[in-house]
């Protein structure tokens, strides 16, 4: 087993993480999968027997992250690829601003990812090889109504990845940031507004798998949403805020 390529995917119970883990396993990888719900991981493992290995985990627990990362390396071998996909979304407006919900979002999306990075970067730096991909979001490009907590966490991930990429590169470790638009997952089903350019999770899987095979730092999709959000981010504040005001419910 140790001679085969090894991957670790967090947030693999549902959505994008699950789809990418399944794709990697079908491509011949040995894949460690983590999420908080054992049943989701068990059902995924049944889809590709002998290739997917379940390691239940709450990424907000730093000690547990370190223990699981060590367990994976001891069981499966050194990690060639790590995809940090775990995340949560708590919509909130100014009127129903929720400090606990905001803190939970930051704890999972940002600090949970930080916990995982701290666990996987040192061994990769020591080996001078490996690839880490962090799932952020195009919502990190511009502040959007009701997505203040989620967008803030994803903007922080984009900034963090930009800061780490040159540093990791000098040690031979690749870092990618994945910025999806709206993907049909359990998280987006919380939205009660029209989602432009919504794509099925299978299409997201196609884009990510293709992007991981390139040298691009950013994997962003679908292209229509990428163009729209990056153009919006370039507009003067007055015009940009006038546009986002029209998104209010």
N, C-alpha and C positions, 0 to 999 in steps of 0.2 A: 504493500500500500504506500510506503514512504516514497517510492519513486514516481508516483503520480502527483499531478499538480493539486495543491490544496487551497481551498478558499474558505472564508468565514463570512457569512452574511447575517447581519443583525436585522431585526424587523422582518424576519422571514415568515412570520405566521400568516400574513395577509398582504395584499397589494403588490407594490413594485418589488419589495424584498423577496416575497414568495416566488414571483414570476422569474426573477433573475436567478435565484437559487436553483429553481427547477431547470432553467436553461443551462446553467453551468453543469449540473449533474448529467443532463442529457448529452452535453458536449464532452463528457469523459472526466470531469473534475470530481474529486472527493470534496464534498461540501459540508462544512459544519454550519448548522443553522441555529439561530437563537431568536427567541421571542419570549414573552411572559406566559403565553398560553400553551400548555403542553399538548392539548388536543390538536391545535393548529399545526404544530411541528410534527406530531405523529402522523397526521393525514398527509402532510407533505412528504414525509419519509416513505410512506406507502406508494407514492406516485413513482418514485425512482429508487427501488430497493438497492441496498448495498452501496449507494453513492451518497446518500444524505444521512447525516449524523446529527441527532438532536442534542442541543445543549441549552435547556431553558435558562433564561436570564432576564433580570431587570437591570437595564444599563445604567439606571440612576444610582445603583449600589456599587460604589467604586471597588470595594473589596471583592464582591462577587464577580465583577468584570475581570479583575486581575486573576482570580482563581479559575474562571472559565477559560480565559486566554491561555493560561498555563496548561490546563487540562487538555485543551484542543491540541496544543503543540506536543504534549506528551503522548497523546493518543494517536493523532494523525500525522504529526510531523510539522516542520516549519511551514508557515503560511506564505503562499505566493501572492495571494490576492485577498483583500479584505474590503467588503462593501458595507458601509455603515448607513443603513436604511431605516433604522428605527425612528419613529417620530409620532407626534400627536398633534391634534388641531382643536383648539377651543375658540370658536368664534365669539367675539364680544364687541359691542359698540361702546361709545362714550357713556351712554346712559346706563348700560348694564356692565360697566367695567368691573372685572373680577380679578382681584389681586391673586387669589389662590390659583385661579385658572391660568393667569399669566405666569406665575411662578412654576406651575407644573409644566407648562409649555417650554419654558427656558430650561428647566431641569432635565426634561427628556430630550428635546431636540438639540440643545446646545451642550449642556454639561454631560449628558449621557454620551454624546459623540466624543466629547473631550476625554471622558473616562476611557473609552475604547481606544482612542488615538494614543493615550499615554501607555496603554497596555501593549499595543502592537508596534509602535514605532521603534522602540529600542532594539528588539530582536532583528528587525529589518535593517536598521542602521548598522548593526553589528555584522550582519551578513552582506551588507551593501547590495541588497536586492529586495524586490517586492513591489507591490502595487496596492495603493489604498485609494478607494473611491468613496467620496462623501456625498450623500444625497441631500441636496439643499432644495431650492425651488426658485422659479422666476418671481415668486411673490417677494423675494428678497431684494429685487431691483427697485421697487417703488412701494411706498406705503399705500395700502388699499383698505378701504372701509371694512370694518369687522375682522380684519386680519392683522391687527397691530401686534399681537403676541407672536403669532405664527411667522409673520413677515420679519419681525425683529430677530427671531431665532435663526431664520434662514439667511438674512443679511449678514448676521454674525458668522455663520458657517462659511459663506462666500469670502468674507474678509479673512477669516482664519486660514482658509485653504490658500488664499493668495499669499499670505504671510509665510506659510510653511513650505509651499512648493519649491521655491529656489533653494531653501535650506536642505530639504530632503533630497533634492536632485543631486547635490554635490556628494551625497553618500550613495547614489545609485538607486534611490527609492523613488518610484513614481507616485504622484498624487494627482487625482482627478476630482473635479467637482461636477456633480450631476444636477442640472437645473431643469426639472420637468415643469411643463405647464399643467393644465387640468387633465388628470388621468382618472379613469373610472375605477375608484377604489373605495373601501369603506370610509376613508377620511373625507373624500369629496362628497360622499352621499350626505354628509352633514349640511352641505350648502343648500340654501333655499332660494338661490338666484341662478339665472342662466349662466352657464360656464362656456365661454367661447372656445372653440377648437378642442373640445373635450375628446380624448382619444381612449380607446380600450387599453387595458393593461398589457395585452399582448403586443400592441404597437410600441408601448413604452419599453417592453423587453427587447424588441428588435433594435430600437435606437440605442439602448444602453449596451447591449452585446456588441453592436457594431462600433460604438464609440470606444469601448474598452480596448479594442484591437488597434486603435490609432494612437498617435502621440499627442492628441489634443488635450489641453488642460481642462477645458469645459466641454461637457456633453449636455447640450440643451435641445429641447424638443417640446412640442412640434415647432417647426420653423416659423409658422404663422404667429404663434404666441410669443416666441422669442423676439421676432421683429417688432411686434406691437409693444411689448414691455420695454425693450431696450430703447425704442424710439420715444416712448413715454418718459423714460428716465432722463432723456436728453433735453426735454422741453423746459423752458423757464418755469419756476415754481408757480407763478400765477396761472399759467395755462394748464400746467399739469394738475393743479388742485381743482381747477374748474372742471376738468375732465373727470377726475375721481369723485368729485361731488355728485356727478350724475349717476354714480354707482350706488349711492346711498339707498337703503331700503326705506 
